[in-house]
Amino acid sequence: MLWLIAATLFVFAIAGGWSRLVELEAGAATAGGFAQWRAQAARDRMLASPGVEHHAWGGTSEVGSGDVVWDPRTQRGFLRLKRFVANDPATARYQLWIFDAARDDGHAVDGGVFDLPAGRDEVVIPVHPTLPVSRAVAFAVTVEHGPRPTIH
């Protein structure tokens, strides 16, 4: 009987803490398989929600494909990349840009800087923009050269 009470409390703890499990950090791309599984599961749930946008692009022979699932209400989303080249954080990093219809054409919103590990065909990266986005109309990934900044 005691094990049943413990199991029930465990289930309630997990259910109550689920929202914290889906709040993922940008480092999920370089994290292990469990973090990627959580990011993929959270992306799938978000994609099934009403009002969520899905922006996809096809790849070329030089650049892989990808998509962004974006929730304009929560200002959060997930970037999924397939067949992108792994980067060396000491020399270059990837950056996501969000183009907002309410902003000037030349000023995109920073969607986050991230690294892609070697040996993965697909990664899911949580998107946390630095500024509010009124209406996302396009997303772009660029390569930013220079080392990862160190925080003292």
PyMOL commands that set and color helices and strands:
alter all, ss='L'
color gray80, all
select helices_A, chain A and resi 2-22+26-29+33-47
alter helices_A, ss='H'
color red, helices_A
select strands_A, chain A and resi 53-57+65-71+76-82+92-100+109-114+122-127+136-145
alter strands_A, ss='S'
color yellow, strands_A
deselect
rebuild
show_as cartoon
